[in-house]
Amino acid sequence: MKHETTIQRAVACKGVGLHSGVAVKMRIVPAPAATGIVFRRTDLDNFEVPASWKYVQRVSYATSLMRQGVLISTTEHLLSTLYSMGVDNAYIEIDNLEVPILDGSGQPFVELLAEAGIRTTRRRRRFLRVTRPVSLEGNGKKISIIPADGFRLRCDVFFNHPLVMRQTLEMEVTPENYASEIAPARTFGFEQELDQMRNMGLIRGASLQNAVCFAPDGVRNEGGLRFPDEPCRHKALDLIGDLALIGRPLLGEVVAERAGHAMHVALVAKIMSDASLYDVVTMEEMEEQALSAAGR
């Protein structure tokens, strides 16, 4: 897509926060070109928190943003969907501190965007194109990105449960691929860890309606898994949501091996802190460069 987009009409949803358990109402509203994705706390005089790597605050079991003490928590599922479905500009009006978890996946947000419709603006879309490989690793985890003409990812996970173990997903991220192969994958947890997480003040809003629960003998959710490799697909969803904090469509191939939110956002920060690692180009500029290279 050559030009930036927003949505045609506002859409709304409500639910609870996964970790806080608080009730929350949210609207996605059209925004002008060059706005990006901006959260507005309607309970705090519409205070704005841009969805940017500059405002990352916490990245343990979710990615949270903070500006001047105002928090927006668990942003990754919504940002993943907006990014993958090609929405460049929108205001996210929210009346509490945490994005609603809904069913624990990106699918409800895909459906909201289908209801909203997509509108193209006149401003040319500017892509962030990775020009040199970047890599981070530690504690048996690794994430890297290499130059590529599109946005591709490979996600590897390992969890010591008979229904999970080692899983790998590799794909090009397009709106169509995302909507069918990644968006329906739900957040998940393991039964033996639930008490510990609650003692940490987490998952106060979790239920079998918004998360997959792996018990030692199977899955507690009625209907089971949506995909045999649902955990890996959900980790890919989270990864895309964190990469969206770059604030531009990404051109590069990302490989994440057992990485989590902290490593995802560390990669983003490393890229964005070194301008020699990327350039910013329009589709027309890329086409001209390709023609010039072919004519040599």
KOLGUDREN-493464 format. One line per 5 residues: number of its first residue (from 1); their letters; for each residue x, y, z of N, C-alpha, C. Coordinates in pm, whole numbers. Example, Ala and Ser with C-alpha at 12.3 -4.5 7.8 and 13.67 -1.06 7.14 Angstrom:
# residues 2
1 = AS = 1319,-569,780,1230,-450,780,1320,-330,780 | 1285,-225,708,1367,-106,714,1290,3,787
# end
This chain:
# residues 296
1 = MKHET = 85,-119,0,0,0,0,89,125,0 | 64,215,-95,153,328,-114,123,447,-23 | 0,457,26,-40,573,104,-85,531,245 | -70,624,337,-112,597,474,-263,579,482 | -304,511,587,-446,482,606,-492,524,745
6 = TIQRA = -623,535,758,-689,541,888,-817,459,873 | -908,467,970,-1034,395,957,-1142,493,909 | -1249,438,853,-1355,522,797,-1449,575,905 | -1476,493,1008,-1570,534,1112,-1525,477,1246 | -1567,542,1353,-1529,496,1487,-1601,365,1521
11 = VACKG = -1532,280,1595,-1590,154,1645,-1553,141,1793 | -1633,64,1866,-1615,56,2011,-1626,-87,2061 | -1566,-110,2176,-1579,-238,2245,-1562,-214,2395 | -1592,-314,2474,-1571,-304,2618,-1538,-442,2672 | -1472,-444,2786,-1433,-571,2845,-1360,-547,2975
16 = VGLHS = -1268,-638,3008,-1186,-624,3129,-1039,-632,3091 | -955,-577,3177,-811,-589,3159,-764,-725,3207 | -677,-789,3131,-628,-922,3167,-561,-923,3302 | -472,-827,3326,-393,-828,3450,-457,-748,3562 | -520,-634,3529,-580,-550,3632,-718,-598,3673
21 = GVAVK = -788,-661,3581,-925,-702,3607,-1025,-588,3603 | -982,-466,3567,-1072,-350,3568,-1161,-350,3444 | -1283,-298,3461,-1372,-279,3347,-1320,-164,3262 | -1330,-178,3131,-1275,-75,3042,-1359,-67,2916 | -1381,57,2870,-1445,84,2742,-1342,146,2649
26 = MRIVP = -1350,110,2522,-1249,158,2427,-1315,189,2293 | -1268,296,2229,-1311,330,2094,-1188,349,2006 | -1196,302,1882,-1094,330,1782,-1154,435,1689 | -1083,548,1674,-1138,666,1607,-1045,707,1492 | -1100,752,1379,-1015,799,1269,-921,912,1314
31 = APAAT = -803,916,1251,-705,1020,1282,-641,1070,1153 | -595,1194,1150,-531,1248,1028,-402,1175,994 | -359,1188,870,-231,1134,828,-119,1189,916 | -15,1109,932,104,1145,1011,78,1148,1162 | -39,1102,1207,-68,1098,1350,-3,977,1417
36 = GIVFR = -4,863,1347,35,737,1409,-79,683,1494 | -47,589,1581,-145,534,1675,-124,604,1809 | -228,668,1858,-218,747,1981,-331,708,2076 | -294,666,2198,-392,637,2301,-437,766,2368 | -565,774,2399,-621,888,2473,-695,835,2595
41 = RTDLD = -649,872,2713,-718,834,2836,-836,928,2858 | -955,882,2821,-1073,968,2831,-1111,997,2976 | -1063,913,3069,-1089,939,3211,-990,1040,3269 | -891,1081,3189,-790,1176,3234,-778,1292,3134 | -891,1351,3102,-895,1468,3013,-831,1442,2877
46 = NFEVP = -851,1321,2825,-798,1283,2693,-645,1295,2685 | -578,1268,2795,-431,1272,2794,-379,1169,2693 | -283,1213,2611,-237,1129,2501,-106,1057,2533 | -103,930,2495,18,849,2505,41,783,2368 | 137,832,2289,164,770,2159,213,627,2173
51 = ASWKY = 174,543,2078,220,404,2076,360,402,2016 | 458,436,2097,596,450,2051,691,382,2147 | 801,332,2092,906,269,2173,961,366,2278 | 948,495,2253,999,595,2347,927,591,2481 | 806,537,2484,725,541,2605,705,404,2669
56 = VQRVS = 784,306,2627,773,173,2689,811,184,2837 | 726,128,2922,748,136,3065,776,0,3128 | 688,-97,3103,705,-230,3163,685,-336,3056 | 763,-443,3067,758,-546,2963,772,-686,3022 | 711,-711,3136,725,-844,3195,627,-942,3129
61 = YATSL = 501,-938,3169,401,-1028,3111,312,-956,3010 | 341,-832,2981,269,-752,2882,354,-629,2854 | 320,-559,2746,392,-437,2712,306,-317,2749 | 362,-231,2835,290,-114,2883,364,13,2844 | 287,117,2821,340,248,2784,309,347,2896
66 = MRQGV = 398,444,2915,371,547,3015,429,680,2967 | 349,784,2985,394,921,2956,348,1010,3070 | 443,1077,3131,415,1168,3244,328,1101,3350 | 360,975,3379,291,903,3484,159,840,3445 | 115,860,3320,-11,802,3274,18,672,3200
71 = LISTT = -49,565,3243,-18,430,3198,-122,378,3098 | -73,306,2999,-158,226,2910,-97,86,2908 | -169,-11,2958,-112,-145,2976,-169,-246,2877 | -88,-350,2852,-125,-464,2767,-170,-414,2629 | -78,-348,2563,-106,-285,2434,-85,-378,2314
76 = EHLLS = -17,-491,2336,39,-566,2224,-64,-628,2129 | -178,-676,2181,-274,-742,2092,-339,-640,1997 | -378,-527,2050,-439,-423,1967,-339,-369,1866 | -217,-336,1912,-117,-280,1820,-78,-381,1712 | -71,-508,1750,-40,-613,1653,-142,-615,1541
81 = TLYSM = -269,-603,1577,-375,-609,1478,-378,-484,1390 | -369,-366,1451,-365,-243,1372,-250,-245,1273 | -133,-286,1321,-12,-290,1239,-28,-388,1123 | -72,-509,1154,-79,-614,1051,-190,-591,951 | -297,-526,993,-409,-499,903,-391,-368,827
86 = GVDNA = -277,-301,848,-241,-186,767,-302,-54,808 | -334,-38,937,-388,90,985,-272,173,1040 | -244,287,976,-131,370,1015,-166,474,1120 | -290,524,1116,-329,637,1200,-463,610,1268 | -467,626,1399,-592,612,1474,-572,664,1615
91 = YIEID = -680,719,1671,-684,748,1813,-753,631,1884 | -694,589,1994,-753,483,2076,-802,547,2204 | -932,570,2212,-991,631,2331,-1021,522,2432 | -968,536,2552,-978,430,2652,-1000,494,2789 | -1093,436,2868,-1132,502,2993,-1072,436,3117
96 = NLEVP = -968,357,3098,-897,298,3212,-756,264,3168 | -682,198,3256,-538,184,3232,-497,65,3145 | -592,-25,3113,-552,-146,3040,-646,-172,2924 | -586,-205,2808,-663,-241,2690,-745,-367,2721 | -874,-373,2683,-953,-492,2714,-899,-616,2645
101 = ILDGS = -900,-727,2717,-843,-850,2665,-938,-921,2568 | -1068,-894,2579,-1172,-956,2495,-1157,-1108,2500 | -1135,-1178,2388,-1124,-1324,2397,-979,-1372,2408 | -885,-1277,2428,-745,-1313,2445,-665,-1321,2318 | -729,-1291,2205,-662,-1298,2076,-674,-1164,2005
106 = GQPFV = -628,-1160,1878,-644,-1041,1797,-770,-1043,1711 | -841,-1155,1713,-955,-1170,1622,-1066,-1067,1646 | -1104,-1037,1772,-1207,-933,1789,-1165,-797,1733 | -1037,-766,1738,-991,-639,1682,-994,-642,1529 | -963,-758,1469,-977,-772,1324,-1122,-747,1284
111 = ELLAE = -1215,-802,1360,-1357,-784,1329,-1400,-638,1347 | -1346,-571,1449,-1375,-429,1468,-1327,-346,1349 | -1207,-378,1300,-1153,-302,1187,-1233,-329,1059 | -1284,-451,1045,-1370,-480,929,-1497,-397,936 | -1550,-379,1057,-1668,-296,1077,-1636,-149,1051
116 = AGIRT = -1517,-107,1090,-1478,34,1075,-1449,72,931 | -1393,-21,855,-1350,10,719,-1217,84,719 | -1145,73,610,-1013,138,598,-1023,249,494 | -968,366,527,-968,480,435,-824,521,405 | -793,540,279,-660,581,235,-648,733,237
121 = TRRRR = -534,784,285,-508,927,286,-417,963,168 | -387,1089,155,-300,1133,45,-152,1126,79 | -120,1108,204,21,1107,245,85,974,209 | 201,981,148,274,859,112,319,786,239 | 301,657,237,346,574,350,497,565,348
126 = RFLRV = 558,579,465,702,572,479,739,447,557 | 817,362,495,857,234,554,991,248,624 | 1009,176,731,1140,165,794,1205,38,740 | 1309,56,663,1378,-56,597,1510,-84,668 | 1520,-201,726,1643,-241,794,1752,-262,689
131 = TRPVS = 1870,-203,711,1978,-209,612,2096,-294,657 | 2102,-323,788,2209,-409,840,2152,-505,943 | 2206,-626,953,2155,-721,1053,2173,-669,1195 | 2074,-698,1278,2078,-661,1420,2038,-785,1500 | 2109,-808,1611,2081,-928,1689,2101,-903,1838
136 = LEGNG = 2020,-969,1919,2033,-967,2065,2016,-1109,2115 | 2090,-1147,2219,2071,-1279,2278,2115,-1281,2422 | 2061,-1379,2495,2094,-1397,2636,1999,-1494,2703 | 2049,-1570,2798,1968,-1666,2874,1894,-1765,2785 | 1961,-1810,2681,1900,-1909,2592,1797,-1852,2497
141 = KKISI = 1787,-1718,2489,1692,-1651,2401,1767,-1568,2299 | 1706,-1550,2183,1770,-1471,2079,1665,-1408,1989 | 1694,-1287,1943,1610,-1224,1841,1701,-1149,1746 | 1668,-1157,1618,1750,-1089,1518,1661,-1042,1404 | 1713,-946,1329,1644,-897,1210,1747,-874,1102
146 = IPADG = 1712,-913,980,1801,-895,866,1725,-821,756 | 1796,-755,665,1727,-683,557,1640,-776,472 | 1526,-726,429,1434,-801,343,1342,-702,274 | 1284,-744,160,1198,-656,83,1059,-642,144 | 1017,-740,225,887,-736,290,902,-753,439
151 = FRLRC = 794,-789,506,796,-814,650,769,-962,672 | 873,-1032,713,864,-1175,740,905,-1201,884 | 854,-1311,938,899,-1349,1072,907,-1500,1085 | 994,-1539,1175,1003,-1678,1219,1002,-1674,1370 | 913,-1749,1429,896,-1749,1574,913,-1892,1625
156 = DVFFN = 1009,-1913,1714,1032,-2044,1778,1002,-2033,1926 | 927,-2130,1980,900,-2132,2123,927,-2272,2177 | 951,-2278,2307,961,-2407,2375,900,-2394,2514 | 800,-2476,2543,743,-2487,2676,732,-2634,2710 | 774,-2669,2829,780,-2809,2870,641,-2860,2910
161 = HPLVM = 558,-2875,2809,424,-2931,2826,399,-3021,2705 | 340,-3137,2723,327,-3231,2611,248,-3177,2492 | 160,-3079,2514,84,-3023,2404,154,-2905,2337 | 270,-2866,2391,342,-2752,2334,482,-2796,2288 | 575,-2810,2383,714,-2842,2352,770,-2741,2252
166 = RQTLE = 841,-2787,2148,901,-2697,2049,801,-2671,1937 | 776,-2544,1908,688,-2506,1799,754,-2394,1718 | 731,-2395,1587,790,-2295,1498,686,-2247,1398 | 683,-2117,1377,597,-2058,1274,682,-1966,1188 | 668,-1979,1058,742,-1893,964,646,-1845,858
171 = MEVTP = 639,-1713,836,544,-1662,738,575,-1517,701 | 521,-1476,587,518,-1335,552,394,-1275,615 | 410,-1159,677,297,-1095,744,225,-1005,645 | 104,-1046,609,14,-966,527,-120,-960,601 | -207,-865,565,-337,-863,632,-411,-996,623
176 = ENYAS = -405,-1058,507,-477,-1184,488,-417,-1295,574 | -284,-1308,572,-218,-1411,652,-241,-1389,801 | -233,-1263,841,-251,-1233,983,-392,-1269,1029 | -492,-1227,953,-631,-1249,994,-664,-1397,1007 | -607,-1480,922,-643,-1622,924,-549,-1708,1008
181 = EIAPA = -420,-1670,1014,-321,-1760,1073,-268,-1717,1209 | -281,-1589,1243,-224,-1540,1369,-330,-1480,1461 | -416,-1395,1408,-512,-1323,1492,-596,-1412,1584 | -643,-1530,1541,-729,-1610,1630,-656,-1674,1748 | -524,-1673,1749,-447,-1741,1855,-454,-1664,1986
186 = RTFGF = -494,-1732,2093,-520,-1667,2222,-399,-1671,2315 | -398,-1577,2407,-298,-1579,2514,-317,-1706,2596 | -213,-1748,2665,-219,-1879,2731,-136,-1878,2858 | -161,-1977,2942,-85,-1994,3064,-91,-2138,3110 | -12,-2168,3212,-2,-2305,3263,-57,-2311,3405
191 = EQELD = -141,-2409,3429,-217,-2416,3553,-129,-2407,3677 | -13,-2470,3672,73,-2473,3790,136,-2337,3821 | 127,-2241,3726,187,-2109,3748,84,-2003,3787 | -43,-2037,3788,-147,-1935,3805,-142,-1869,3942 | -125,-1948,4048,-122,-1889,4182,-6,-1792,4198
196 = QMRNM = 110,-1831,4145,227,-1744,4153,201,-1612,4081 | 137,-1619,3964,111,-1497,3889,10,-1408,3961 | -91,-1470,4021,-189,-1391,4098,-123,-1325,4218 | -31,-1396,4281,41,-1337,4395,129,-1220,4353 | 164,-1214,4224,242,-1103,4170,152,-986,4128
201 = GLIRG = 21,-1001,4149,-74,-897,4110,-113,-902,3965 | -91,-1017,3900,-120,-1034,3758,-247,-1117,3737 | -291,-1125,3614,-404,-1206,3562,-530,-1199,3650 | -559,-1083,3706,-680,-1068,3787,-806,-1075,3702 | -792,-1050,3573,-908,-1057,3484,-910,-1181,3397
206 = ASLQN = -820,-1274,3422,-810,-1393,3337,-923,-1492,3365 | -968,-1557,3258,-1068,-1663,3269,-1054,-1754,3148 | -1130,-1861,3146,-1126,-1952,3031,-1193,-1889,2909 | -1258,-1774,2928,-1316,-1702,2814,-1215,-1612,2744 | -1099,-1589,2808,-1002,-1499,2744,-858,-1551,2747
211 = AVCFA = -839,-1676,2784,-704,-1734,2787,-712,-1885,2779 | -613,-1944,2717,-600,-2089,2715,-527,-2132,2841 | -581,-2230,2910,-517,-2283,3031,-469,-2425,3006 | -338,-2444,3009,-279,-2577,2994,-266,-2642,3132 | -340,-2748,3152,-328,-2829,3274,-234,-2945,3244
216 = PDGVR = -184,-3015,3348,-93,-3126,3322,-149,-3233,3229 | -283,-3249,3231,-344,-3357,3153,-416,-3307,3028 | -397,-3180,2991,-463,-3131,2871,-496,-2983,2879 | -600,-2943,2806,-642,-2804,2801,-775,-2790,2873 | -787,-2693,2961,-909,-2675,3040,-1023,-2613,2959
221 = NEGGL = -992,-2543,2850,-1094,-2471,2773,-1185,-2567,2697 | -1313,-2541,2706,-1408,-2618,2627,-1382,-2590,2479 | -1371,-2693,2401,-1341,-2677,2260,-1194,-2689,2228 | -1108,-2689,2332,-966,-2711,2310,-897,-2596,2240 | -795,-2629,2162,-712,-2530,2095,-770,-2492,1960
226 = RFPDE = -742,-2369,1918,-782,-2324,1785,-684,-2369,1678 | -559,-2386,1715,-454,-2440,1628,-371,-2538,1712 | -315,-2642,1652,-227,-2730,1729,-107,-2655,1788 | -61,-2551,1717,52,-2470,1762,6,-2331,1806 | -109,-2323,1872,-164,-2194,1913,-68,-2110,1997
231 = PCRHK = 8,-2169,2092,103,-2086,2168,205,-2015,2080 | 260,-2085,1982,359,-2022,1894,296,-1911,1812 | 176,-1934,1764,107,-1831,1685,77,-1709,1772 | 41,-1732,1898,15,-1617,1984,144,-1541,2015 | 254,-1611,2032,382,-1543,2053,418,-1458,1931
236 = ALDLI = 384,-1507,1811,407,-1427,1691,319,-1301,1694 | 195,-1315,1739,105,-1201,1754,166,-1097,1848 | 215,-1143,1963,279,-1052,2059,401,-984,1998 | 482,-1060,1926,603,-1006,1864,569,-893,1769 | 468,-913,1685,428,-808,1590,381,-684,1665
241 = GDLAL = 305,-706,1774,256,-592,1852,368,-509,1911 | 474,-574,1953,589,-501,2008,669,-432,1897 | 683,-497,1782,753,-434,1669,677,-312,1618 | 545,-311,1638,464,-197,1594,504,-68,1663 | 574,-78,1776,618,41,1849,725,119,1772
246 = IGRPL = 777,61,1664,865,135,1573,790,255,1515 | 661,237,1492,579,348,1444,571,361,1294 | 634,269,1222,627,267,1076,618,123,1029 | 562,98,910,567,-37,853,712,-82,839 | 738,-204,876,875,-256,883,907,-341,761
251 = LGEVV = 1025,-322,706,1078,-409,602,1200,-480,659 | 1185,-608,683,1291,-687,742,1240,-825,776 | 1330,-916,800,1295,-1053,840,1339,-1074,985 | 1242,-1101,1071,1266,-1113,1214,1266,-1261,1253 | 1366,-1301,1328,1372,-1437,1381,1379,-1428,1533
256 = AERAG = 1277,-1483,1600,1269,-1479,1746,1273,-1621,1800 | 1373,-1648,1883,1390,-1782,1940,1371,-1774,2091 | 1252,-1813,2137,1216,-1812,2279,1222,-1672,2338 | 1209,-1572,2254,1215,-1433,2300,1080,-1393,2359 | 1081,-1290,2443,960,-1237,2503,953,-1087,2486
261 = HAMHV = 856,-1024,2555,834,-881,2539,961,-799,2562 | 1037,-832,2667,1155,-752,2700,1256,-753,2586 | 1277,-871,2527,1373,-880,2417,1318,-816,2290 | 1188,-830,2268,1128,-764,2151,1152,-614,2154 | 1119,-551,2267,1129,-404,2273,1275,-360,2282
266 = ALVAK = 1362,-447,2332,1505,-415,2331,1557,-410,2187 | 1508,-500,2103,1546,-497,1961,1497,-368,1896 | 1373,-331,1922,1318,-208,1867,1402,-88,1910 | 1435,-82,2040,1513,30,2092,1652,35,2028 | 1712,-82,2007,1846,-86,1947,1842,-34,1803
271 = IMSDA = 1740,-75,1729,1726,-28,1591,1706,124,1589 | 1610,170,1669,1571,310,1662,1676,404,1721 | 1769,350,1798,1874,433,1858,1997,446,1770 | 1997,381,1653,2112,384,1564,2064,400,1420 | 2068,522,1371,2015,552,1237,2093,484,1125
276 = SLYDV = 2212,430,1156,2288,360,1052,2231,221,1023 | 2134,176,1103,2077,42,1087,1957,40,994 | 1908,155,954,1785,157,874,1780,283,789 | 1691,281,692,1653,404,625,1501,410,617 | 1448,526,586,1304,547,577,1273,581,432
281 = VTMEE = 1189,499,368,1165,512,225,1017,498,193 | 974,562,84,840,542,32,844,425,-68 | 727,375,-103,722,266,-200,775,313,-336 | 746,439,-372,795,493,-500,947,496,-501 | 1007,535,-391,1154,537,-383,1212,397,-396
286 = MEEQA = 1146,300,-335,1193,162,-345,1183,113,-489 | 1074,148,-557,1058,106,-697,1163,169,-786 | 1192,297,-762,1295,365,-840,1432,303,-816 | 1462,271,-690,1591,208,-659,1603,71,-724 | 1492,-4,-727,1494,-137,-789,1517,-125,-939
291 = LSAAG = 1452,-29,-1003,1471,-9,-1147,1614,34,-1177 | 1669,123,-1093,1805,169,-1114,1903,54,-1101 | 1881,-32,-999,1970,-147,-978,1962,-244,-1094 | 1840,-263,-1148,1822,-357,-1259,1887,-307,-1387 | 1901,-175,-1400,1957,-118,-1521,2107,-109,-1522
296 = R = 2170,-146,-1413,2316,-134,-1407,2382,-236,-1500
# end
